[in-house]
């Protein structure tokens, strides 16, 4: 059973952290600079992996500030990001007609950079979805990536959780009971970016359907994306984990000028001029769990 807020406060050094109560709920503040922080109690042993997580400092990843081993578990103090979660912004953008391609490129590129940093540190996110991405005017950051061997946790402020039980963003392997992996993270990010661009929750996790994707959601707007964008999304959502790219190899950006264009990369899967996400059926994106 998880402790209440006051018990959680008693586990923190009182000279360094203060619990304040507001109408919207309680929040911890760091006394040294009076900034809000996210405090979590995690059922996880102290390990080398946690030290790697604490050393991870990247502008597109929520930083772990401190770790406190206690008899009740491990206290994890993370930086608080006041921006909105991507799920909320997607709903707002849907009412406005969707995302502009430049904004999509910026957020997608920063999410890929953050995920690549997590993987480079020997970690996995394990909980990637629009609810675990915070976005403001200039930055997107991945929240609450899972610590090695982590179990139940209590968080203040509440850490985001996928609104649909997480199943909408799980790869076929995880749906069949497989463990977390970098390849699973790439799949989850692909579904997240698909939801961001279409402003609709992907349904591929329910299994292959016979109707093509164009009959499920309006994909005319995909014409604004570059062929490389479409190729990335297609490869990220391959059912076979070995066919998915690594996060560090994903480049979402506008096409460079012709005189500065780089030689095209060798595609992992053939895509002709007529190929687009609108021509792919659900069966080509996923497979039954």
C-alpha positions in Angstrom: 0.0 0.0 0.0 1.4 3.4 -1.0 2.0 6.0 1.7 -0.1 9.2 1.8 1.3 12.6 1.0 2.4 13.4 4.5 4.2 10.1 4.8 5.9 10.8 1.4 7.0 14.2 2.8 8.6 12.5 5.8 10.9 10.5 3.5 12.4 13.6 2.0 15.1 15.7 3.6 13.0 18.6 5.2 15.9 21.1 4.7 15.8 20.6 0.9 12.1 20.0 0.0 8.9 21.6 1.1 5.3 20.4 0.6 2.9 23.1 -0.3 -0.9 22.6 -0.6 -2.9 24.4 -3.2 -6.5 24.3 -4.4 -5.4 22.2 -7.4 -3.5 19.8 -5.1 -0.3 19.4 -3.2 3.1 20.0 -4.8 6.7 19.7 -3.6 9.2 22.6 -3.9 12.9 22.6 -3.8 14.0 25.0 -1.1 17.3 26.0 -2.7 15.7 27.7 -5.7 12.0 27.5 -4.9 11.1 25.5 -7.9 8.4 22.8 -8.1 9.5 19.2 -8.6 7.9 15.9 -9.2 8.5 13.4 -6.4 8.0 9.7 -6.9 8.2 6.7 -4.6 9.4 3.7 -6.7 9.7 0.1 -5.6 13.1 -0.4 -7.2 16.5 -1.4 -5.9 19.4 1.0 -6.1 21.4 -0.1 -9.2 23.9 1.1 -11.7 21.0 1.7 -14.1 19.5 4.3 -11.8 22.9 6.1 -11.7 22.8 6.2 -15.5 19.3 7.6 -15.4 20.3 10.3 -13.0 23.2 11.3 -15.2 21.0 11.7 -18.3 20.7 15.4 -19.0 19.0 16.3 -22.2 16.7 19.2 -23.1 14.1 16.8 -24.5 14.0 14.5 -21.5 12.6 15.2 -18.0 15.6 15.3 -15.8 16.1 13.2 -12.7 17.4 15.6 -10.1 18.0 13.3 -7.1 17.6 9.7 -5.8 17.0 8.9 -2.1 17.0 5.2 -1.1 14.6 4.8 1.9 13.2 1.7 3.7 9.9 2.3 1.9 11.4 2.3 -1.5 13.4 4.7 -3.8 12.5 8.4 -3.8 12.9 9.8 -7.3 12.9 13.6 -7.7 12.3 14.8 -11.2 12.2 18.3 -12.8 8.7 19.7 -13.1 7.7 20.8 -16.6 4.8 23.3 -16.6 4.0 22.8 -20.3 0.8 21.0 -21.6 0.9 17.3 -22.4 0.7 16.4 -26.1 -2.7 14.7 -25.7 -4.3 18.0 -24.6 -2.6 19.9 -27.4 -3.8 17.4 -30.0 -7.4 17.9 -28.9 -7.0 21.7 -29.3 -5.3 21.4 -32.6 -8.0 19.1 -33.9 -10.5 21.9 -33.3 -8.2 24.2 -35.3 -7.8 21.9 -38.2 -4.7 20.0 -37.1 -1.0 20.7 -36.9 1.1 22.7 -39.4 3.9 20.7 -41.0 6.6 22.9 -39.5 5.3 22.4 -36.0 4.9 18.7 -36.5 8.5 18.5 -37.7 9.8 20.4 -34.6 7.9 18.3 -32.1 8.7 15.0 -33.9 12.4 15.8 -34.2 12.6 16.7 -30.5 10.8 13.6 -29.4 13.1 11.5 -31.4 16.1 13.3 -30.0 14.9 12.7 -26.4 14.2 9.0 -27.1 17.6 8.6 -28.7 19.2 10.0 -25.5 17.3 7.6 -23.3 18.4 4.7 -25.4 22.0 5.9 -25.6 22.0 5.8 -21.8 21.1 2.2 -21.8 17.5 2.8 -20.7 14.0 2.4 -22.2 11.0 4.7 -21.8 8.4 1.9 -21.6 5.5 4.2 -21.2 5.5 6.5 -24.3 2.3 8.1 -25.4 0.9 11.6 -25.9 0.2 11.8 -22.2 3.9 11.3 -21.4 5.1 14.1 -23.6 5.1 17.8 -22.6 5.2 20.5 -25.2 5.5 24.3 -24.9 6.2 27.0 -27.5 9.8 25.9 -28.0 10.4 22.5 -26.5 9.0 19.0 -26.3 10.2 16.7 -23.5 9.6 13.1 -22.7 8.3 12.5 -19.2 8.4 9.7 -16.7 10.6 7.2 -18.5 10.6 4.0 -16.5 13.5 3.1 -14.2 15.2 -0.3 -14.4 13.2 -2.9 -12.5 10.7 -0.3 -11.4 7.4 -1.3 -9.8 4.4 0.6 -8.4 4.9 4.3 -7.7 3.3 7.3 -6.0 3.9 10.6 -7.7 3.4 14.3 -6.8 2.3 16.0 -8.9 0.6 13.0 -10.5 2.7 11.5 -13.2 0.8 11.1 -16.5 -0.5 7.7 -17.5 -1.9 6.6 -20.9 -5.6 7.4 -20.9 -6.4 4.2 -22.7 -4.6 1.7 -20.5 -1.5 2.0 -22.6 -2.7 -0.6 -25.1 -3.1 1.9 -27.9 0.6 2.4 -27.9 2.0 -1.1 -27.3 3.8 -3.0 -30.0 2.5 -6.4 -31.1 5.3 -8.0 -29.1 4.3 -6.3 -25.9 0.6 -7.1 -26.5 1.6 -10.7 -26.5 3.4 -10.3 -23.1 6.8 -9.3 -24.2 9.1 -7.0 -22.2 10.1 -3.4 -22.8 12.6 -2.6 -25.5 14.0 0.3 -27.5 12.1 -1.2 -30.5 8.9 -1.0 -28.6 9.6 2.6 -27.7 10.0 3.4 -31.4 6.7 1.8 -32.2 4.9 3.7 -29.5 6.5 7.0 -30.8 5.3 6.1 -34.3 1.7 5.7 -33.1 2.0 8.9 -31.1 3.2 10.9 -34.1 0.5 9.3 -36.3 -2.1 10.5 -33.7 -0.5 13.9 -33.6 -0.7 14.4 -37.4 -4.2 12.9 -37.8 -5.6 14.2 -34.5 -7.1 10.8 -34.0 -6.2 7.9 -31.7 -4.7 5.0 -33.8 -6.7 1.8 -33.7 -4.1 -0.6 -35.1 -3.5 -2.2 -31.7 -6.9 -3.9 -32.0 -5.6 -6.1 -34.7 -5.6 -6.1 -38.5 -8.7 -4.9 -40.2 -9.6 -5.4 -43.8 -10.5 -1.8 -44.6 -7.7 0.4 -45.7 -6.4 3.1 -43.5 -7.9 5.8 -45.8 -11.4 4.5 -44.8 -10.7 5.0 -41.1 -9.3 8.5 -41.0 -8.9 11.4 -43.4 -5.3 11.3 -44.6 -5.4 13.9 -47.4 -3.2 16.1 -45.2 -0.4 13.5 -45.4 0.4 15.2 -48.7 2.1 18.0 -46.8 4.7 15.6 -45.3 7.9 14.7 -47.0 8.5 11.2 -48.5 11.1 10.7 -45.8 8.4 11.5 -43.1 6.1 8.9 -44.5 9.0 6.4 -44.8 9.9 7.0 -41.1 6.3 6.5 -40.0 6.0 3.3 -42.1 9.2 1.8 -40.7 8.5 2.8 -37.1 5.2 0.8 -37.2 6.6 -2.4 -38.7 5.3 -5.4 -36.9 8.7 -7.0 -37.0 10.9 -5.1 -34.4 14.0 -5.8 -36.4 12.7 -3.7 -39.3 12.1 -0.6 -37.2 14.8 2.1 -37.2 16.6 3.3 -34.1 15.5 6.6 -32.6 18.9 8.1 -33.4 18.4 7.5 -37.1 15.0 9.3 -37.3 15.1 12.7 -39.0 11.8 14.5 -39.2 12.4 17.8 -41.0 11.4 19.8 -44.1 13.1 18.8 -47.3 16.4 20.6 -47.9 16.8 22.9 -50.9 17.7 21.1 -54.1 21.3 22.4 -54.2 21.9 21.3 -50.6 20.0 18.1 -50.8 21.8 15.0 -49.5 21.8 11.7 -51.3 18.7 9.7 -50.4 19.0 7.0 -47.8 18.6 3.4 -48.9 15.0 2.6 -47.8 14.4 -0.4 -45.5 11.1 -1.0 -47.3 10.3 -0.1 -50.9 8.2 3.0 -51.3 7.3 4.2 -54.8 6.0 7.6 -55.8 2.4 6.5 -55.2 3.1 5.0 -51.8 1.6 6.7 -48.8 0.1 5.9 -45.5 -3.3 6.2 -47.1 -2.6 3.1 -49.2 -1.7 0.9 -46.2 -4.2 -1.3 -44.6 -4.3 -2.0 -40.9 -2.9 -5.5 -41.6 0.2 -3.9 -43.0 0.8 -1.8 -40.0 0.3 -4.3 -37.2 -0.5 -7.9 -36.5 -2.9 -9.6 -34.1 -1.7 -9.9 -30.5 
